[in-house]
Amino acid sequence: MNLFMKRVYEPASDSDGTRVLVDRIWPRGLSKDAVKCDLWLKDVAPSTGLRKWFGHDPEKWTAFQEKYRAELKDNPALTELQAIAAKGTTTLVFAAKDTAHCHALVLHDVLLQGK
């Protein structure tokens, strides 16, 4: 599986394959043309409640990962994303500034594990 991650503010490239925006909220200050995503799969992102609770606080990172993985269990949007990723190169596009503590990392890991 060729699965990549890229911030939405980085330029798109042909090597990205299918670009899937995995944020629940549209990236601030960007038009749909600027984002250059093939699909916006907002339901695969953390719930609004979980996102607000986490607030990108590194001290909550471990708990956030557990809670987000629980939300992903039996999530139809995850099943859809798994099917897309199985077809070829896929890039998870996200807006978070903190790339070390963002939901896209968890999602990437879940997809690679096949769970």
N, CA, C and O atoms as a MOPAC input file, in Angstrom:
PM7 MOZYME 1SCF
protein

 N      0.85400 1    -1.18100 1     0.00000 1
 C      0.00000 1     0.00000 1     0.00000 1
 C      0.89700 1     1.24000 1     0.00000 1
 O      1.74900 1     1.40100 1     0.87400 1
 N      0.70000 1     2.09500 1    -0.97000 1
 C      1.42100 1     3.37100 1    -1.02900 1
 C      0.54600 1     4.42800 1    -0.38200 1
 O     -0.38900 1     4.94400 1    -0.99300 1
 N      0.86400 1     4.74100 1     0.85700 1
 C      0.05400 1     5.66800 1     1.63100 1
 C      0.94000 1     6.77800 1     2.18300 1
 O      1.93800 1     6.52300 1     2.85700 1
 N      0.55400 1     8.01200 1     1.88300 1
 C      1.34800 1     9.16200 1     2.29800 1
 C      0.49000 1    10.15800 1     3.05700 1
 O     -0.73700 1    10.06500 1     3.06900 1
 N      1.15600 1    11.10600 1     3.68700 1
 C      0.48600 1    12.19500 1     4.39500 1
 C      1.09200 1    13.50300 1     3.91400 1
 O      2.29000 1    13.58000 1     3.63800 1
 N      0.25500 1    14.53100 1     3.81600 1
 C      0.75500 1    15.82900 1     3.37000 1
 C     -0.15200 1    16.91400 1     3.93900 1
 O     -1.37700 1    16.79300 1     3.94000 1
 N      0.47800 1    17.96700 1     4.41700 1
 C     -0.31500 1    19.11800 1     4.86500 1
 C     -0.97200 1    19.75800 1     3.64900 1
 O     -0.38800 1    19.80100 1     2.56600 1
 N     -2.15900 1    20.24200 1     3.83300 1
 C     -2.93800 1    20.83500 1     2.75600 1
 C     -2.25100 1    22.06900 1     2.17200 1
 O     -2.52300 1    22.45800 1     1.03700 1
 N     -1.36700 1    22.67700 1     2.94600 1
 C     -0.67200 1    23.88300 1     2.50400 1
 C      0.57500 1    23.57200 1     1.66700 1
 O      1.19700 1    24.48000 1     1.11700 1
 N      0.93500 1    22.28800 1     1.57400 1
 C      2.04700 1    21.87200 1     0.71800 1
 C      1.51600 1    21.67900 1    -0.70100 1
 O      0.36100 1    21.29400 1    -0.88000 1
 N      2.34800 1    21.94100 1    -1.71200 1
 C      1.86500 1    21.79100 1    -3.08600 1
 C      1.51400 1    20.34200 1    -3.42400 1
 O      2.17500 1    19.40400 1    -2.97700 1
 N      0.47200 1    20.18700 1    -4.21300 1
 C      0.08100 1    18.85800 1    -4.69900 1
 C      1.06600 1    18.43600 1    -5.78500 1
 O      1.65900 1    19.27400 1    -6.46400 1
 N      1.22800 1    17.12500 1    -5.93500 1
 C      2.06900 1    16.62100 1    -7.01800 1
 C      1.42400 1    15.37200 1    -7.61000 1
 O      0.57300 1    14.74200 1    -6.98200 1
 N      1.83400 1    15.02500 1    -8.81200 1
 C      1.28600 1    13.84200 1    -9.47100 1
 C      1.55500 1    12.57000 1    -8.67200 1
 O      0.77600 1    11.61800 1    -8.73400 1
 N      2.65200 1    12.55500 1    -7.92500 1
 C      3.00400 1    11.35900 1    -7.15200 1
 C      2.09800 1    11.15600 1    -5.93000 1
 O      2.18500 1    10.12400 1    -5.26500 1
 N      1.22500 1    12.13600 1    -5.62600 1
 C      0.30400 1    12.00800 1    -4.49200 1
 C     -0.76100 1    10.94400 1    -4.73400 1
 O     -1.33300 1    10.42600 1    -3.77500 1
 N     -1.03700 1    10.61300 1    -5.97000 1
 C     -2.11700 1     9.67500 1    -6.26300 1
 C     -3.45400 1    10.30000 1    -5.91300 1
 O     -3.68900 1    11.47200 1    -6.21100 1
 N     -4.31900 1     9.54300 1    -5.29400 1
 C     -5.61900 1    10.04900 1    -4.86800 1
 C     -5.43200 1    10.85700 1    -3.59200 1
 O     -4.94400 1    10.34400 1    -2.58500 1
 N     -5.82200 1    12.11300 1    -3.64400 1
 C     -5.68200 1    13.01100 1    -2.48500 1
 C     -7.01100 1    13.07100 1    -1.74000 1
 O     -8.03500 1    13.46000 1    -2.30200 1
 N     -6.97900 1    12.67900 1    -0.46200 1
 C     -8.18700 1    12.64700 1     0.35700 1
 C     -8.01600 1    13.59000 1     1.53700 1
 O     -7.14900 1    13.38600 1     2.38700 1
 N     -8.84500 1    14.62000 1     1.58500 1
 C     -8.84900 1    15.53400 1     2.72800 1
 C     -9.53800 1    14.81600 1     3.88400 1
 O    -10.68300 1    14.38300 1     3.75600 1
 N     -8.83800 1    14.68900 1     5.01600 1
 C     -9.35500 1    13.90000 1     6.14000 1
 C     -9.65900 1    14.76500 1     7.36700 1
 O     -9.65800 1    14.26800 1     8.49300 1
 N     -9.91600 1    16.04000 1     7.15000 1
 C    -10.29400 1    16.95600 1     8.23200 1
 C    -11.80500 1    17.13400 1     8.25400 1
 O    -12.45400 1    17.11000 1     7.20900 1
 N    -12.36200 1    17.31300 1     9.44500 1
 C    -13.79400 1    17.54100 1     9.57000 1
 C    -14.17000 1    18.95900 1     9.13500 1
 O    -15.27100 1    19.19200 1     8.63600 1
 N    -13.25500 1    19.89100 1     9.32800 1
 C    -13.50300 1    21.29700 1     8.99600 1
 C    -12.65000 1    21.66300 1     7.78000 1
 O    -11.48800 1    21.26900 1     7.68400 1
 N    -13.23900 1    22.42100 1     6.85500 1
 C    -12.49400 1    22.84700 1     5.66200 1
 C    -11.30600 1    23.71900 1     6.07900 1
 O    -11.44400 1    24.56600 1     6.96200 1
 N    -10.15000 1    23.52300 1     5.45700 1
 C     -8.94800 1    24.29100 1     5.83000 1
 C     -9.14700 1    25.80200 1     5.67300 1
 O     -9.60300 1    26.28400 1     4.63600 1
 N     -8.80300 1    26.50500 1     6.69600 1
 C     -8.97100 1    27.95400 1     6.76300 1
 C     -8.22300 1    28.65700 1     5.63000 1
 O     -7.04600 1    28.39600 1     5.38200 1
 N     -8.93000 1    29.54500 1     4.95900 1
 C     -8.31600 1    30.40800 1     3.96100 1
 C     -8.01100 1    29.77600 1     2.61900 1
 O     -7.34500 1    30.39400 1     1.78800 1
 N     -8.48300 1    28.55900 1     2.38400 1
 C     -8.19300 1    27.89900 1     1.11200 1
 C     -9.46900 1    27.60900 1     0.33000 1
 O    -10.48200 1    27.19500 1     0.89500 1
 N     -9.40200 1    27.83300 1    -0.96600 1
 C    -10.52500 1    27.50400 1    -1.84600 1
 C    -10.44900 1    26.02200 1    -2.21000 1
 O     -9.43700 1    25.36300 1    -1.97100 1
 N    -11.52000 1    25.51700 1    -2.78500 1
 C    -11.51900 1    24.11700 1    -3.21600 1
 C    -10.45600 1    23.87500 1    -4.27900 1
 O     -9.84000 1    22.81000 1    -4.30500 1
 N    -10.23900 1    24.83900 1    -5.14400 1
 C     -9.20200 1    24.70700 1    -6.17500 1
 C     -7.81200 1    24.64400 1    -5.55300 1
 O     -6.95000 1    23.90000 1    -6.02000 1
 N     -7.59600 1    25.42100 1    -4.50600 1
 C     -6.28500 1    25.46200 1    -3.86200 1
 C     -5.96400 1    24.15200 1    -3.14100 1
 O     -4.80200 1    23.74900 1    -3.07700 1
 N     -6.96900 1    23.49900 1    -2.60700 1
 C     -6.75000 1    22.26800 1    -1.84700 1
 C     -6.38500 1    21.09700 1    -2.76700 1
 O     -5.58200 1    20.24000 1    -2.39700 1
 N     -6.96100 1    21.06700 1    -3.93000 1
 C     -6.66700 1    20.01800 1    -4.91700 1
 C     -6.82800 1    18.61000 1    -4.33600 1
 O     -5.92400 1    17.78000 1    -4.43200 1
 N     -7.98100 1    18.35900 1    -3.73900 1
 C     -8.23800 1    17.00900 1    -3.23800 1
 C     -9.27200 1    16.33800 1    -4.14600 1
 O    -10.12200 1    16.99400 1    -4.74800 1
 N     -9.16900 1    15.02800 1    -4.22200 1
 C    -10.10500 1    14.25400 1    -5.02800 1
 C    -11.37500 1    13.94500 1    -4.24700 1
 O    -12.43400 1    13.70100 1    -4.82400 1
 N    -11.24700 1    13.96100 1    -2.92400 1
 C    -12.37600 1    13.61200 1    -2.06500 1
 C    -12.19000 1    14.26600 1    -0.70600 1
 O    -11.07700 1    14.31900 1    -0.18100 1
 N    -13.27800 1    14.76300 1    -0.13900 1
 C    -13.26000 1    15.27200 1     1.23000 1
 C    -14.03400 1    14.27200 1     2.06500 1
 O    -15.25800 1    14.18900 1     1.96500 1
 N    -13.33500 1    13.52100 1     2.88000 1
 C    -13.94500 1    12.47200 1     3.69400 1
 C    -13.97300 1    12.92500 1     5.15400 1
 O    -13.24400 1    12.39700 1     5.99400 1
 N    -14.82000 1    13.90200 1     5.44000 1
 C    -14.81200 1    14.51400 1     6.76800 1
 C    -15.28100 1    13.57500 1     7.87700 1
 O    -14.93000 1    13.77400 1     9.04000 1
 N    -16.06500 1    12.56000 1     7.53700 1
 C    -16.56800 1    11.65500 1     8.57800 1
 C    -15.51100 1    10.68500 1     9.10200 1
 O    -15.75800 1     9.96100 1    10.06700 1
 N    -14.33000 1    10.66600 1     8.46900 1
 C    -13.25000 1     9.82100 1     8.98200 1
 C    -12.41900 1    10.58500 1    10.02200 1
 O    -11.59800 1     9.99200 1    10.72100 1
 N    -12.63400 1    11.87700 1    10.11800 1
 C    -11.93000 1    12.72400 1    11.08900 1
 C    -12.50800 1    12.50500 1    12.49600 1
 O    -13.60600 1    11.96500 1    12.63700 1
 N    -11.78300 1    12.91600 1    13.51900 1
 C    -12.32000 1    12.80500 1    14.88800 1
 C    -13.63200 1    13.58600 1    15.01500 1
 O    -13.83900 1    14.59500 1    14.34000 1
 N    -14.49300 1    13.10700 1    15.87700 1
 C    -15.75700 1    13.81000 1    16.13800 1
 C    -15.46200 1    15.22200 1    16.64600 1
 O    -14.36900 1    15.50500 1    17.13600 1
 N    -16.44500 1    16.08500 1    16.52200 1
 C    -16.27700 1    17.46400 1    16.99200 1
 C    -15.92800 1    17.48300 1    18.48200 1
 O    -15.05300 1    18.23700 1    18.90900 1
 N    -16.60800 1    16.65900 1    19.26200 1
 C    -16.33400 1    16.61200 1    20.69600 1
 C    -14.91000 1    16.17700 1    21.00100 1
 O    -14.24800 1    16.77100 1    21.85300 1
 N    -14.43900 1    15.15700 1    20.32200 1
 C    -13.07700 1    14.67300 1    20.55400 1
 C    -12.06000 1    15.70700 1    20.08800 1
 O    -11.06600 1    15.95700 1    20.77000 1
 N    -12.30300 1    16.29900 1    18.94200 1
 C    -11.38300 1    17.31500 1    18.41300 1
 C    -11.25700 1    18.48800 1    19.37600 1
 O    -10.15300 1    18.96400 1    19.64100 1
 N    -12.38200 1    18.95200 1    19.89800 1
 C    -12.34700 1    20.08600 1    20.83100 1
 C    -11.68500 1    19.69900 1    22.14800 1
 O    -10.92800 1    20.48600 1    22.71700 1
 N    -11.96300 1    18.49400 1    22.63500 1
 C    -11.33700 1    18.03100 1    23.87700 1
 C     -9.82400 1    17.96900 1    23.72900 1
 O     -9.09300 1    18.41400 1    24.61400 1
 N     -9.35000 1    17.42000 1    22.61500 1
 C     -7.91200 1    17.25700 1    22.39000 1
 C     -7.21600 1    18.60800 1    22.23000 1
 O     -6.21200 1    18.86900 1    22.89200 1
 N     -7.73200 1    19.44900 1    21.37300 1
 C     -7.16400 1    20.78200 1    21.18300 1
 C     -5.67900 1    20.78100 1    20.82600 1
 O     -4.97900 1    21.76000 1    21.08600 1
 N     -5.19700 1    19.69800 1    20.23800 1
 C     -3.78200 1    19.54400 1    19.86000 1
 C     -2.84300 1    19.71800 1    21.05500 1
 O     -1.72700 1    20.21900 1    20.91400 1
 N     -3.31400 1    19.29300 1    22.23700 1
 C     -2.51200 1    19.34200 1    23.45600 1
 C     -1.64300 1    18.08300 1    23.51700 1
 O     -2.17100 1    16.98500 1    23.68800 1
 N     -0.32600 1    18.22200 1    23.38000 1
 C      0.55500 1    17.04200 1    23.39100 1
 C      0.40100 1    16.17500 1    24.64300 1
 O      0.65100 1    14.97000 1    24.59200 1
 N     -0.00300 1    16.76700 1    25.75200 1
 C     -0.17500 1    15.99200 1    26.98300 1
 C     -1.37100 1    15.03600 1    26.88300 1
 O     -1.44600 1    14.05900 1    27.62800 1
 N     -2.29700 1    15.31200 1    25.97300 1
 C     -3.47200 1    14.45300 1    25.78700 1
 C     -3.29400 1    13.47900 1    24.62100 1
 O     -4.22000 1    12.73700 1    24.29100 1
 N     -2.12100 1    13.47300 1    23.99600 1
 C     -1.88700 1    12.71800 1    22.77100 1
 C     -2.18600 1    11.22400 1    22.93200 1
 O     -2.89100 1    10.65200 1    22.10000 1
 N     -1.67700 1    10.59400 1    23.96200 1
 C     -1.88700 1     9.15400 1    24.14600 1
 C     -3.37100 1     8.83400 1    24.30800 1
 O     -3.88200 1     7.91200 1    23.67300 1
 N     -4.05300 1     9.58400 1    25.14500 1
 C     -5.49300 1     9.36600 1    25.34100 1
 C     -6.26600 1     9.66400 1    24.06500 1
 O     -7.21500 1     8.95400 1    23.73000 1
 N     -5.86200 1    10.71100 1    23.35100 1
 C     -6.53700 1    11.05200 1    22.09400 1
 C     -6.44400 1     9.89300 1    21.10500 1
 O     -7.43500 1     9.54000 1    20.46500 1
 N     -5.26700 1     9.30900 1    20.98000 1
 C     -5.09000 1     8.19500 1    20.04000 1
 C     -6.03700 1     7.04400 1    20.36200 1
 O     -6.65100 1     6.47100 1    19.46300 1
 N     -6.15300 1     6.71300 1    21.62600 1
 C     -7.04200 1     5.62400 1    22.04000 1
 C     -8.49500 1     5.95500 1    21.71500 1
 O     -9.22500 1     5.12100 1    21.17900 1
 N     -8.90500 1     7.17200 1    22.03900 1
 C    -10.29500 1     7.58400 1    21.80200 1
 C    -10.60000 1     7.65400 1    20.30500 1
 O    -11.68500 1     7.26100 1    19.87500 1
 N     -9.66400 1     8.14600 1    19.52000 1
 C     -9.88400 1     8.25300 1    18.08300 1
 C     -9.94200 1     6.86300 1    17.44400 1
 O    -10.78400 1     6.61000 1    16.58300 1
 N     -9.05700 1     5.97400 1    17.85900 1
 C     -9.10400 1     4.60000 1    17.34100 1
 C    -10.45500 1     3.94900 1    17.66100 1
 O    -11.00400 1     3.21000 1    16.84400 1
 N    -10.97800 1     4.22700 1    18.84300 1
 C    -12.29200 1     3.68700 1    19.21400 1
 C    -13.38100 1     4.25300 1    18.30600 1
 O    -14.30100 1     3.53500 1    17.91300 1
 N    -13.27700 1     5.54500 1    17.97100 1
 C    -14.25900 1     6.15400 1    17.06000 1
 C    -14.17400 1     5.54800 1    15.66000 1
 O    -15.18600 1     5.41200 1    14.97300 1
 N    -12.97600 1     5.19000 1    15.24800 1
 C    -12.79300 1     4.64700 1    13.90300 1
 C    -13.34600 1     3.23300 1    13.75200 1
 O    -13.66300 1     2.79800 1    12.64400 1
 N    -13.46100 1     2.52200 1    14.87000 1
 C    -13.97400 1     1.15700 1    14.82200 1
 C    -15.39200 1     1.18000 1    14.25400 1
 O    -16.25000 1     1.91600 1    14.74000 1
 N    -15.62700 1     0.38600 1    13.24200 1
 C    -16.94500 1     0.28600 1    12.59700 1
 C    -17.39800 1     1.59100 1    11.94700 1
 O    -18.59600 1     1.79800 1    11.75600 1
 N    -16.46400 1     2.47100 1    11.60700 1
 C    -16.79000 1     3.73500 1    10.94100 1
 C    -16.85200 1     3.47800 1     9.42800 1
 O    -15.84200 1     3.09300 1     8.83800 1
 N    -18.01200 1     3.68200 1     8.78900 1
 C    -18.12400 1     3.44700 1     7.34600 1
 C    -17.16400 1     4.30300 1     6.52200 1
 O    -16.72500 1     3.88600 1     5.44900 1
 N    -16.83900 1     5.48700 1     7.01300 1
 C    -15.89300 1     6.35100 1     6.29000 1
 C    -14.50400 1     5.72600 1     6.26600 1
 O    -13.78500 1     5.86800 1     5.27700 1
 N    -14.11500 1     5.04200 1     7.33200 1
 C    -12.82800 1     4.35100 1     7.35200 1
 C    -12.83600 1     3.21900 1     6.32800 1
 O    -11.85200 1     3.01500 1     5.61700 1
 N    -13.93300 1     2.49200 1     6.25500 1
 C    -14.05800 1     1.41200 1     5.26800 1
 C    -13.92200 1     1.97000 1     3.85600 1
 O    -13.26900 1     1.36400 1     3.00700 1
 N    -14.53300 1     3.11400 1     3.60400 1
 C    -14.43000 1     3.76100 1     2.29600 1
 C    -12.98400 1     4.16100 1     2.00400 1
 O    -12.48800 1     3.95800 1     0.89600 1
 N    -12.32300 1     4.72300 1     2.99100 1
 C    -10.92700 1     5.14000 1     2.81600 1
 C    -10.01600 1     3.92500 1     2.59800 1
 O     -9.08300 1     3.98500 1     1.79700 1
 N    -10.28100 1     2.84500 1     3.29900 1
 C     -9.49600 1     1.62200 1     3.11000 1
 C     -9.62200 1     1.11200 1     1.66800 1
 O     -8.63900 1     0.67400 1     1.07100 1
 N    -10.82400 1     1.17200 1     1.12300 1
 C    -11.05900 1     0.72800 1    -0.25100 1
 C    -10.31000 1     1.61700 1    -1.24400 1
 O     -9.74200 1     1.12200 1    -2.21600 1
 N    -10.30900 1     2.91000 1    -1.00300 1
 C     -9.59200 1     3.85100 1    -1.87100 1
 C     -8.09700 1     3.55900 1    -1.81800 1
 O     -7.44200 1     3.47300 1    -2.85700 1
 N     -7.55600 1     3.40800 1    -0.61300 1
 C     -6.12700 1     3.16600 1    -0.43700 1
 C     -5.69800 1     1.83900 1    -1.05200 1
 O     -4.56700 1     1.71700 1    -1.52400 1
 N     -6.57700 1     0.85100 1    -1.05500 1
 C     -6.25200 1    -0.45900 1    -1.62200 1
 C     -6.10400 1    -0.40000 1    -3.14000 1
 O     -5.45900 1    -1.26200 1    -3.73700 1
 N     -6.69900 1     0.61300 1    -3.76100 1
 C     -6.67100 1     0.71900 1    -5.22800 1
 C     -5.37600 1     1.31600 1    -5.76000 1
 O     -5.04900 1     1.12100 1    -6.93100 1
 N     -4.63100 1     2.04100 1    -4.92900 1
 C     -3.39600 1     2.64400 1    -5.41400 1
 C     -2.89800 1     3.72900 1    -4.48700 1
 O     -3.39700 1     3.88800 1    -3.37300 1
 N     -1.91800 1     4.47000 1    -4.94900 1
 C     -1.29000 1     5.51300 1    -4.14900 1
 C     -2.32900 1     6.49600 1    -3.63100 1
 O     -3.15300 1     7.01400 1    -4.38400 1
 N     -2.26800 1     6.73800 1    -2.33500 1
 C     -3.22700 1     7.62700 1    -1.67000 1
 C     -2.46700 1     8.54700 1    -0.72600 1
 O     -1.54800 1     8.11900 1    -0.02700 1
 N     -2.86200 1     9.81800 1    -0.71500 1
 C     -2.27200 1    10.78600 1     0.20200 1
 C     -3.35900 1    11.35000 1     1.10000 1
 O     -4.36200 1    11.88500 1     0.62800 1
 N     -3.14200 1    11.22000 1     2.41100 1
 C     -4.04800 1    11.81100 1     3.40000 1
 C     -3.65800 1    13.27400 1     3.53800 1
 O     -2.52700 1    13.59300 1     3.90500 1
 N     -4.59400 1    14.15500 1     3.24500 1
 C     -4.34300 1    15.58900 1     3.29100 1
 C     -5.01200 1    16.15500 1     4.54100 1
 O     -6.17700 1    15.86900 1     4.81700 1
 N     -4.25500 1    16.96700 1     5.29700 1
 C     -4.76100 1    17.50800 1     6.55400 1
 C     -4.19000 1    18.90600 1     6.76000 1
 O     -3.23100 1    19.29700 1     6.09400 1
 N     -4.78500 1    19.65700 1     7.68900 1
 C     -4.37300 1    21.04600 1     7.88600 1
 C     -3.58100 1    21.29700 1     9.16200 1
 O     -2.99400 1    22.37000 1     9.30100 1
 N     -3.54300 1    20.37400 1    10.07600 1
 C     -2.91800 1    20.60900 1    11.38400 1
 C     -1.48600 1    21.11100 1    11.26700 1
 O     -0.70800 1    20.63100 1    10.44300 1
 N     -1.15100 1    22.09000 1    12.11000 1
 C      0.21700 1    22.62800 1    12.14500 1
 C      1.16500 1    21.65300 1    12.82600 1
 O      2.30000 1    21.46700 1    12.38700 1
 N      0.69400 1    21.03500 1    13.89800 1
 C      1.50800 1    20.10300 1    14.67700 1
 C      1.42300 1    18.72600 1    14.01400 1
 O      0.48500 1    17.96700 1    14.25900 1
 N      2.39000 1    18.42200 1    13.19300 1
 C      2.35000 1    17.16000 1    12.45200 1
 C      2.76200 1    15.95600 1    13.30200 1
 O      2.62600 1    14.81400 1    12.86300 1
 N      3.25800 1    16.20100 1    14.49800 1
 C      3.64300 1    15.10600 1    15.38800 1
 C      2.49100 1    14.65600 1    16.29000 1
 O      2.54700 1    13.58200 1    16.88900 1
 N      1.45200 1    15.48100 1    16.38000 1
 C      0.30300 1    15.17300 1    17.24100 1
 C     -0.99100 1    15.48100 1    16.49400 1
 O     -1.77700 1    16.32100 1    16.93000 1
 N     -1.20700 1    14.81100 1    15.38600 1
 C     -2.44500 1    15.07300 1    14.63300 1
 C     -3.13900 1    13.76200 1    14.27800 1
 O     -2.51500 1    12.70400 1    14.19500 1
 N     -4.43500 1    13.86600 1    14.07500 1
 C     -5.25100 1    12.68000 1    13.81300 1
 C     -4.81200 1    11.93400 1    12.54900 1
 O     -5.00200 1    10.72100 1    12.45200 1
 N     -4.22600 1    12.64700 1    11.57900 1
 C     -3.80300 1    11.98600 1    10.34500 1
 C     -2.74000 1    10.92100 1    10.61500 1
 O     -2.68500 1     9.91800 1     9.90500 1
 N     -1.90500 1    11.12100 1    11.61900 1
 C     -0.90800 1    10.10200 1    12.00100 1
 C     -1.58500 1     8.82000 1    12.47100 1
 O     -1.19400 1     7.71500 1    12.09500 1
 N     -2.60200 1     8.99400 1    13.29600 1
 C     -3.34200 1     7.83300 1    13.81100 1
 C     -4.04200 1     7.12600 1    12.65200 1
 O     -3.99200 1     5.90200 1    12.53400 1
 N     -4.68600 1     7.90700 1    11.81000 1
 C     -5.40700 1     7.35100 1    10.66300 1
 C     -4.45300 1     6.60200 1     9.72600 1
 O     -4.76700 1     5.51000 1     9.25400 1
 N     -3.30700 1     7.18800 1     9.46800 1
 C     -2.28600 1     6.55700 1     8.62700 1
 C     -1.89500 1     5.20300 1     9.21900 1
 O     -1.82200 1     4.20700 1     8.50000 1
 N     -1.64700 1     5.16800 1    10.51500 1
 C     -1.25700 1     3.94200 1    11.20000 1
 C     -2.36500 1     2.89200 1    11.12700 1
 O     -2.09300 1     1.71900 1    10.86900 1
 N     -3.59300 1     3.30300 1    11.35000 1
 C     -4.73700 1     2.39100 1    11.29800 1
 C     -4.85400 1     1.78400 1     9.89800 1
 O     -5.08000 1     0.58300 1     9.75500 1
 N     -4.70300 1     2.60600 1     8.88300 1
 C     -4.79900 1     2.11000 1     7.51000 1
 C     -3.68100 1     1.11400 1     7.19100 1
 O     -3.92000 1     0.09600 1     6.54200 1
 N     -2.47700 1     1.40500 1     7.64300 1
 C     -1.35900 1     0.49600 1     7.38900 1
 C     -1.52400 1    -0.83500 1     8.12500 1
 O     -1.09800 1    -1.88200 1     7.63700 1
 N     -2.14600 1    -0.77900 1     9.30000 1
 C     -2.37000 1    -1.99300 1    10.09700 1
 C     -3.54100 1    -2.80500 1     9.55300 1
 O     -3.69400 1    -3.98300 1     9.87400 1
 N     -4.35700 1    -2.17000 1     8.73500 1
 C     -5.53000 1    -2.86000 1     8.18100 1
 C     -6.64200 1    -3.06900 1     9.16300 1
 O     -7.44400 1    -3.99200 1     9.01500 1
 N     -6.70500 1    -2.20700 1    10.18400 1
 C     -7.74900 1    -2.34400 1    11.21800 1
 C     -8.63700 1    -1.14200 1    11.22200 1
 O     -9.57300 1    -1.06900 1    12.01800 1

